[in-house]
Structure formats: structure tokens, C-alpha cells
Amino acid sequence: MKKHYIILTLSLAGLLSAQTKNEFVSPNENLIAENILPIPKSLNQAIKKYSESRNAGIADIHPNGKEIITVTRFASTNQLHRISVPMGARKQITFFDEPVGNASYEPVKGEYLIYTKDTGGNEFGQLYSLDLKTLESKLLTDGGRSQNGGVTWKKDGSGFYFSSTKRNGGDRDIYYMNPLKPEDTQLVLEVKGGGWGISDLSEDGKKLLISEYVSANDSYLYLYDLETKKLEPITDRKEKGVVQSAGVFSKNPDEIFYLTDRNNEFSRLAVLNLKTKKTEYLTSSIPWNVENYDLSKDKSRLAFVTNESGINKLYIIDTTTRKYMPVSLPIGLIGGVKFSSDGKSLYFSRSAADSGADVYKMDMATRNIERWTESEQGEMQPADMSVPKLIEWKSFDNMKISGFYYPVPSKFTGKRPVIINIHGGPEGQSMASSLGSSNYFTNEMGVALIYPNVRGSSGFGKTFIAADNWDLRMNSVKDIGALLDWIAKQPELDKDRIMIMGGSYGGFMTLATAYEYADKIRCSVDIVGISDFNTFLKNTEEYRRDLRRVEYGDERIPKMAEFFTKIAPLNNIDKIKKPMFIIQGTNDPRVPVTEAVQMRDKLKAQGKTVWYLEAKNEGHGFRKKENVDFQRLAVIRFMQEYLLK
């Protein structure tokens, strides 16, 4: 077995005896840690108050409407738990080293369920059945380098349709499986591209609603006749720059509900008549995206969630009158909205800045809301948790950019250091969520956090989300430059102590900021970031490659490849002046480990200060608690050395 170790600075290495080494935290056997300074065990103890919180999310509702499956973590990884009464015991039903994040009950009796699990973060999710009496799991798919998911059951529970890349690793075809006879799985529809999926199955079981995702600005809907084997477009494939997604059949078999930003900046809930092609927009009075929704089984009511400047709101609409009403909930984030089979209850998860995510149930008749889980937040109290403030600033071209600012408590005086944490995607969005363990930064270290939503972020209209595409890429980096100027004007913030941090595309933003604004930052932390779009697009998994080219640009075009070469952090190492910490999962299928390794090696070759942490059993970000805990400790140690001093 390869030996894993921390490379100590020369001055400290000679001082460490066998006795003093026991006073430091060691990386576990799956971690490769290079150039990371010793981490005292006392620090590990100090952050315990902040590192033991957990969340609960809804996975599915039993056909009887009285029992649910939730996703939560009690040991190392998220697993499935069964809950039969509100605030009742969570009975764990899966016990794996790898996390399990979804489940779907067999829809008639609910005696077993289907779930998806990958290995080591490789995202090659395989389908399994779980017998709820014996808790015995059975692998249903090929177990290889394929992605499988999107389970859509027949109404009688005899089988389900799903999507899979197993044919060639790149195209996401549609299959049918009877989970009692997985060996008889049938290919239903062969497609080209990795963005295909199932939206719904008609009430008579004869037609599938199929979606095709091309980019954050382009998606389309199709109708597939299972008898005639014909795939017919519902929306116009030639119409560019329009989102048309999340289709479900309404009570009228000739109508579908769907989400679209057609003729609008934001995605609206709409009804489309399949015969006349006439669309009726239902939520035009709400100038924000409708993010997701669920239709009751009898199709009489629909619950939808909006994203209103980084805060979610829940609405119920009567599908006959087409009138909707908001549900009164405290300010926060809402997810996992699901009706029970009888339509009498609506389950959802909710979180806030001062709490984690938990599951709630609303009685549809009385609108009474009942809490079903209460997830522990470790020793953290609400007073320990920073509450975000919405901030805005003007960028170089006068475009308005916003973000969430988490201030430090009043016990800290003087100008405070700042972490700018940039989300991925780039179509992601930072929202008004709980900091979780990062409350240690604000409450114990006195470090303020800012989560910006630079151009390219979702939630602010389709013009904004497309404003960083292709050769406009560096304009989003300039948005961070404008934020650095904003920080310099704030009396309570220290412009000379700023750390840039981000994951995935946010990792690229971190690396680009490190060379573009080297004199304005103190240090940076790159998590699974892109160091060169040319090499990234060459090495990312095939099922993602064309989808990413739409957003970033096509490296096969010489002019685009030349642009990528020019902006690549890998080719601008000489401009990087401040210490950098690179964090990566070995099995990352999105941003391959080579992106981190080449950046690390070139920084080292030029004598730059670079810390490096790689997890052999992780992919696109760390998911196992022991790895997450060490990463957190190492980042704090990095901050102590390079941000706070």
C-alpha cells in the first residue's frame, strides 16, 4: 500500500519527536496530503461544536401516505432512513460506505424500493432494489461505467422506465425494466447526447414525456409513443435560447404542465395543449423562476416553489381554476416537494440560515404544518450562526451583481478578514442558506464570508445566465474584481486580508482570480477546479463533454482553443503570487484529477507555495465525513497561516 503522509516544513520537521507527532491530526489512509502544516488535535476538538450537524431530506412517500423515506447521515455518509410517525425514530435501512441520496417506492404496495448508488464518487450510479422486510439489496444494472437513474414507474408497479448511458458511455438512452426480472431489461429509445431524460408517463401507460437538456438556456420536450415507437417534438428544436422542461401530463390527456422561459426572462409554470400547441402561462405575475413543482396524483392541485432573490417560496395552485395562493412559511429554502398518493398531504424539506434542513408535512385541507424530523446541529445554537445579508455592487460594465454577506458577531472588533466563496456550475446559485460548519469561520475566527452570484449564475433571468458564455468567460472574473473594490469601501472589512475559495467552476474562478488580482488577495483555496478548459474538455466524461461545450465553448474550434490557452490559470502561473491550497477527488468524472495535478506540479516547479489534498475514495467534492472533517481542518490551518497572520 502506498504510504500517505504530510510533508512538513523543514523548520518544524526536525522538531517533531515520536511523542509530539501524537499531538497532531493525521490524514486517513485514503488521503494524499502534501505540504500541509501540522494540524493540532486541539483544533480538531475546538471545531467539534460546528462539525457534527446533520440534515434530513425527503426521498419518497409510501403509497399509504403515512410513512416516508428520508436521507440523512448518522455515521460517515448519507443513508436512507424510514420514519412512520412525526418526530419518530429514524430507522436506518441502508448501511454503506458510499452515500445513498435517492429512493423510489414500488408505487402500489410499497414493499420494496429502488435506489441509486455509485462507488468512490465516480458518479456511475447503479440501480438497486431494497426489500423492506429483509433489507436485502440487489444490483439491477450492469455495475460498470454507466450512469443509471430517472426511475419512472408504471402505475401498476409492474416495472419502470429509466435512463442509462450503458450502450456507449456517452448517449443517455431510455430503457424499461421489471425489477423482478432485471435480466430482461429492454432498450426503449436510442438517442444521441447525454442530456436526455424521462419527465412523465401518461395515465394509460402508452406515452412517455421525454426531455432533452442542451444547456442552461436550451432544453426541449418530446412525446414518445410506446406502441408506434415514434418520437415527436412537442417544442421546436430550432428555437434557441429557450428552456422547456419538467413536463407532466395534466388531467386532460391532451395537455401538459411544464416550465419555460419562452418570451420571458424567468421560467414560468405553463400549460401546453398538445393538439393546438397553444401555451397558457400561469405564473406571469411572479417575476422570478419557478424552480420545481409536484402534481397531485388526481391532478387537481399542484405545489410549486419559486426562487425569489435566493429565498424559496411555496405556492399551491388549483389546476381547474388556475388560481394559486402562497403558503405561509418562515423565510428559508424549500426542497423535495411531494404529494402523498391520496393528495391529502404535502411533504417538503425546509432550512434556514440558523437551522439545517428538515422534513415537514402539510395537511392540504387545514394547511396545518407538522414537523417530521429535527436534525441535530451539534452544539451549535442559533445565536452561533451568522444570518446573511443581501448585498449588491456594480461591475466593470455597470451590470448589477449580488451576493450574500455573512457578518461576524459584534464581539470581534476592527476590520475583519474576508472569504469570498464562489459557487460552481457556472449555472449554480448561492442562496440564503445556513453556513453549517463554516459558522466556525465567523463565530470563532472572526472571518466574514461573501457568497457572490456573478454573471452566469441562475436565478436572475436568462440574459444574466448567458452573460459569461464562450469568449465572455473572463467577465465573470471581473465581477469578482468589482467585489474586491466593494470590500475595500466597507469600514468593517479588511481589504488586505481576503481569501478566494470555490469549487468546480468556482474553482476555475478561484484560480483565475489568483492570477488576475494577485495583489488584492492574500491566498486561495481551489476545490476540484478547472485549470485549463482545453484539457478539461478533453478529459471530462463523454456523457458531459458536448453539454459543457455549449456553456464554455468548443475547444475543437481553433479560435476558441486559443482563447482557452490564453485564460488558462495553468498558463498564468507566473502571475500567481500568493499561497494556494488545491483539493481534489481522485475519481472525479466531471473535473478530472489531472486538472489539479497539472496545476500543483507547475506551481511547485516555479517555487510557489502550494498545499495539496487528494482523496482516493472521492469524486467531485468530498462526501465522506472523515474526509470532509480533515479538509475542514486543513483549510482552517491554511487560513491561520496565510489569511489571519
N, C-alpha and C positions, 0 to 999 in steps of 0.2 A: 504494500500500500504506500502510495506517495505520502511523504511527510508534509504536514501543513504547519506553518509557523508564522510568527510575526517577526519581521525584520526590524530590529530595534535601532535607534540612532546610536552611533558609535559611543557617544559620551555616556549613555545610560547602560549600554550592553555590558560594559565592564564592571558596572556596579551591582548588577543583579546576581545574587547568590541563589543557591537552590532554595533557601528559606524565603527570600524576598519574592521569588517568582510565584510562590503560592499566594501572594497578596494581589495578584493581577488576574483579570479575566482572560481565559484562553479561548480562541475560536474553536468551535466543534470540528469534527473530522471532515465535514462537508464544505468547510470554508477555506479558501485560499486568501490569506491576508498578508499584504506586503507593505512595508514601510509605515505601519500603523504604530504610533507610540503606545506604550503600556497603558492599559485601562485598569485603574484600581478597582478592586472589588467593592470598595466603599462607594464608588459611583454607581455600581450596579444596585446596591442597596438603596441609595438615595432616590433612584428613579422608580423603584417598585411601586410607589404610590400612583404613578402615572402609567405604568406599563401593563397593568392587569385588568384593564377594562375589556368589555366584550359587547357585541351587538347581536340582535336577532332579526332575521328577515323571514318573510313568508315564502315558502316554496310551493305548497299546494294545499287544497282543501279536500278533505274526504268527501265522497259522494253523499254521505249522510249530513254534511254541513256542520257537524258538531266536533270534528277533530281536524287538526291541522298538522302539517309538516313544516318545521322551521329549520333555518340554517343558523348555527351558532357554534362557538368554539369553547370547549372546556379544557382541552389539552393543547396539542400543538397546532391543529388545523381545524378549519370549519368542517362540521359534520351535520348529518340530518338528525333531527330530534322530533318526537311525536308528542303532541300536547292535546289532552282530551277535555280539559276544563280551564276556564280563565285563571291565570296566575298559578296554574297547576305545575306539577313536576314535569320537567323536560326529559322524556325518556329517550336516551340516545339509541339510534338504530343502525348507524354505520360507524365503523371503527377502523379508519385507515390512516396511514401516514400521510397520504395525499388528501388534499381538501376535496369535499363534495359540495357543489354550490347550487344544484337544482334537483327537482324531483317532480314526477307526474304520476298521480294515481291512475290505475286502471279505472275508467270512469263509471262502471256500473256497480260493482260490489266493493271495490277498493281494497281487495285482499293482497294486492302487490302493487309495487310502483316501479317506474323506470327512472334511473338517474344516470348522470354523466360524470366520468372521472378521467383525468389524464395522469401522466407519470412525470414527476420531476419538473412540472411547469412547462412541458413541451407543447401543450395545448392540442395534442392529438386526442381529443376527448372520445372515449368509447362508451357505448350504451350498455347498461347492466340492468337486470331485473332484480328486485329485492322482495322475497316472500316475507310478508309482515308477521306471519306466525312463527316461522323458523329463523328469520333474519338471515337466511341463506341468499347470497348474491350469485348471479350467473352472468357471465360475459355474453353479450348478444351480437356484437360486431366483430370485425376482423382482428382487433387487438394490435394492429400495426400503425403505420404512419398515415392514418386517415383521421379526418375530423368528422364527427357524427353528432347530430343534435336536431333541434327543432321538432320534437315529437308532437304530432297532431293525431289524436285518436279518432277512430271510427266511433260513432255514437253508441254502438252496441258493445264496445270494448273488445271486439274480436281481433283487433290489430291497430297499427298506427302507421302513418306516413312520416318520413324523416328525411333529412338531407345528409349527404355524405360525399367526401372527396375521394372515396376509396378506389374509384375507377382509374384515376391517373394522378391523384395528389393535387391537382390544380382546379378542376371543374367540380362544382358542388351540385351533384345530381340529386334527383328525388327517388326515394325507394319506399317500398311497402314491406312491413314485417308483421307476422304473427309472433309475438314474443314467446309463445309456447312451442313454436317451430322456427327458430331463427335461421335454421339451415335452408329454409325455403324462401328467404328474402328475395324480393323481385325488384328489378330496376324499372321504375315507372316512367321517368322522364330524364333524358340525357340532354345536358345543356353545355354552354361554353361560358366559362367565367366562374369566379369564386364568390360572387355576391348574391347567389340565388337562395331562396328560402320559401317555406310554406307559411302563408298568412292564415288560411282557414279552409275548412271542408264544408261543403254545402250540407243542408239538413238531410237531403236524400242520399248523401254519400257518393254522388256521381260527379261532382266537380270540385277541383282544388283552386283556391286563390293563391297565385304564385307571385312573389315579389322578386325584383332584381335591383340590387343596390350597386350603383356605379360609383358614386361619390357622395359627399355630404350635401351636394347641390343637385344631384341627379339620381332618381330612382323611379321604378316603373312597376305596373301591376299587369298580370296576365290571368286568363281563365283557362284552366286545363280540363278538358272533358275526358274523364277516365274511361268512358266507353268508346268514344271515337278516336281517342289518342291525339286530339288536336289541341294545340296551344295557340290561343288567340289573345292579342294585346287588348287590354282594357284602356290603357293610356297610350299616348302617342310617343313611340320610341324616338321619333325625330325631334321632339320638343325638348330642348336642352335647358338646363338651369332650373328644373322644377322637381321638387320632392313629391312623390306619390307613394305612400307606404301604409303599412299596418291595416290592410283591408280585412273586413269581416262581413259576412252575409247578414243582412237585416231580416226582419220578419217577412218582408216582401222578397221573394227569391230573385227578383229582377233588380234589386238594389243592394249596394254595399256601403258600409261606413268606411271611411279611410281618412288619413291625414295628408294634407297637401299645402304647399306654399304657392300654389298656382295663383297668379295675379295678386300676390301679396308678399310682404316681407317675411311674414311668420307663417308657421304651419297651423292651419285651421282644421277643426273637425268638420267633415263634409259628408254628404250623401250623393252617390253617383248612381243614376239609372243606367243599367247595362244595355238597355234597348235604345233609349233616346240619346244616351251619352250626356244628358243634362246633369249638371252638378249644382247642388244646393249647399251653401256654406252656412254652418250652424253657429260658429263662434266668432263671427267677424267683429263683434263689439269688444272682444278681448285682444288688445294689441300685443300679445305675447304668444310664444309657441305652446300648442297643446303637445305635451311630450308623450303621453301614453294613455291608454284607456282600457276598460273592460266592459263587455256587453253581457247583460244577464242572460241566462240560458233561455228564458222565454222571450228574450229580445225586447222587453218592454222598457227597460231602463239601462242607462249607460253611465258609468262613472269615468270622468276624465281628469287628468292632472295637468296643470299649466306650470310653466316656469316663468315667474314674473320677477325679473332682475335678480336671479339667483335664489329665489324663495319659491317653494311649491304651494299651490292652492288646489283644493279638491272641489269638484263640481259634480252634481247629479243632473242628468237630462232625461226627460220623459220622451221616449222615441216616437210617440204618437203626436204629441203637441209640439215637439222640438223645442220646448222651453227648458232652461236649465237654472239651477239655483246653487249657490256656493254652500259648502259645508263649513260650519264654524269650527275652526281648529286653531290652536296656538301657532305662532309663526315657526316654521321649520321646513324640513324636507320630507317628502312623501314618496313611497315606492311600493311595488308589489301589490297593486290594487287588484283584488279578485272577488267576484261574487261567489257565494255558495250556490250549489246546484238548484236549490229551491228559490233562489233570488231574494230570500228574506234577510240575508246578512251580507255585509261587505267587509272583507278583511283588507288591511293595509299595514305597512310599516311607516313609522314616523320617527324623526330625530330632530334635534335642535342643537344650538350652539353649546348648551350646557347639559346635554344628555346624549347618550348613544341611541342607536336605532332599536325600536321595539315594535311588537305586533299588537294591533288594535282591531276590534270588531265593532261595526256599526249596525244597529238594528234599523232596517230600512223603513219600518213603519213608524217608529218613535224617534228616529235619529239619535237615540241614546248610544254613546260610545263607551265601550268596555275594554279595558286594558287586558291583554292576554299574556304578556311577558314583561318582566322588569329586569333588564340586564345590568349586572354589576359594573360599576365604574371604578373598581379597585377602591382605593382610599380617597379618590378624588371627590370633592364636594363641588356643588355648583359655583360656589364662590372662588374656587381654584381655576375655573375655566374662563378663558377670555371670550368676550362676546364681540363678534365682528362689526365693523362699521363700513358701509359702502362709501368708497372714495372714487373720485373722477379726476382725470388730468387730460390735457391736450397734448397730442403727439406732434411730430415734426410738420405734418401736413394739416394740422388743425383738427384731425379726427379725434373724437372724444373716446377715451379709453377708461375703463373702470376696473375695479377690483375690490377685494375685501381686506381690510386692515384690522389686525388683531393687536390691540394695545397691551402694554404691560400694566400691572396693577400700580396703584399710587405709591406703594412702599418703595418703589425704585425712583430715584431722582436723577437729574441730569439727562443729557442726551443719550438715547438708548440705541444699541446696535440693532440692525435690521436683517432679517432673512427675507429675500424675495423668492417665493416658491412658485414655479411656473408649471402649469398643467400640461398634459400630453394631448395627443390627438393627431393633428393640432385642433381637431374639432371638439375637444373637450371643453369643459367649463368649470371654473372654480365657483362654488356656491357657498351660501352662509351655513356651513356645517360645523360640527364640533371639531376642535383640534385634536381630541383624543390625547394620546401620549405626548403630542407636541405642546400641550399646556405646560410641560416641564420647561420649555424654552421661555415662555412668557412669565410663568409664575415663580420659577426658581432661578433662572438665569437673567431675567430682565431683558430678554431679546424680543423685539416686536416682529410680527410676521405680516407680510403682504402677499396675497394671492391674486395676481393680475389676470385679467381676461383680455389679452392682446388681440389684435385683429386676426381673424381666422377662428376665433372661439365661437362655439354655438350659443344660441340663446339671445342673440342681438340682431337677428334678421339675416336673410340670405346674402345681402350685399356685403355685410360685415364678415360673414364666414368665408366668402370667396376673395377677400381683400389681401390674402397672403399667398395666393396660388402661383405656382411656377416662378417666374422671374421677379415676383413681388415678395419673395420669401424674406428678404432682409428688412422689409418694412416693419415686420412684427418685432424684430430685434431693436429697431429704432424706437418702438413703443416702450421697451424696457429702458432705453436711454432716456426717454422723456420722464419715465418714472423715477430714475435716479435724480433727475433735476427737481422733480416734485419733492422727493425726500429731503433734498438739500434745503428746501424752503420751510420745512416743518421744524418748529422750535424744539420739539421733544425728541427728534430723531437725529442720529449721528451719521452724517453723510460719509464719514471716513471709516465707518465700520459696517460694511454691507457685504453679506454673503448671498451669492446666487445659487439656487438649487432647483432641480427639476428632473422629471422622469420621462423617458421615451422621447417624444418630440420636445417636451420640456427639457430633456437632456441636451438635445441639439441647441435649444435656446440658451441653455446654461453655458455650453461650450462656446457658442458664438459671442455671447456677452463677455465671456472671459477674454476674448481677443479684441473685440470691438471697443470695450470700455474697461480695458485693463487698469487704467489709472483711477477709476472711480469705484472699484470693488476691492475687498480685502482678500476674498477666497471664494471657491466654488465647489459644489458637490453635484456631480453628473451621475444620474441613475439610469441605466440602460439607454443611454443616449446615442444619437446618430452622429458619427464623427465625419462621415463623407457620404453624401447621397448617392454617389456613383457606386461605391462598394456596398452600401446598404441595399439598394435596389437589385444589385446583382445577387446578393446572398439571402435576402429575406425569403420566406417560404413562398412557393409558386402560387398558392391559392390567394396570396395577398398582393403579389407584385403588380399586376395591372391596376388593381384598386388604388394602390399607393401612387402609381404613376399619374393618375388623374389629378391627385392633390399636389404632389411635389414637382411633377414634370417627368418627361420621358428621357432617360439617360441615353437612349439609342439615337436621339437627335443630337448631332454634333454640337450645335449651339447651346443646347441645354446641358450637355455633359461638360462643356467649357465653363458654363456658369456655376455648375456644381463644384468643379475643381477650384474655382476662384473663391467660393464662400466656405469651402470645407474647413472646419476647425483643424482637421488633420494637416492641412496645408498652410495653416497660420500659427503654428506652434511658436514661432519666433516672437509673435506679438503677445503671447501669454506671459504675464509677469508674476502672477500670484499663485499660491498653492492650490492644488486641485485634488479632490477625492473622487475616484471613479468606482462605481458599484455596479455589478453585473451578475446575471444568472447564466450559467453555462449552457442551459438548454433553451435559451430564448429563441422562439421561432420568428418573432417579429423583428427585433433589432439583434442580429446575431452577435455572439460573444466577440467575434472578430472586430467589431466596431470599437469595443472597449480596449481590446488587447493592442490594436494598432495605435490607438491614442496614447495609451500608457507607455508603450515602448518608445514612441517618438518623443514624448515628454522626458522620459528618462535619458534618452540619447542626447538630448540638448541640456541636460543637467537641471531640469525643472523639478520643483518639489511636487511629487505625486504620490498619494496614498491609493491603494488598490484593494478591493474586496470582491471576491467572486464566490458564488455558491454553486456547488456541483449538482445540487438537487433542486435547483430553482430555474425559473424561466424569465418571463417579462415582469420582473419585480419579485420581491421575496414574499412568500405566503406562509411559511412555517415559522411558528412563534420563536423558536430558538435562534433562527437566522435573523428574524426581524429584530429581536432583542439585541443581538450583537451589533447589527447595523446601526441601531439607535445609539448604542454606547459609543461606537466608533465615530459617529457623526458628532456627538457631544464632545468627545475628546478632541476632534479636529477643530471644532468651534472654540474650545478652550485655548487651543494653541494658536490659532490663526485669526479668529474673529474678535475674541474678547481682550486679548493682550494688547 
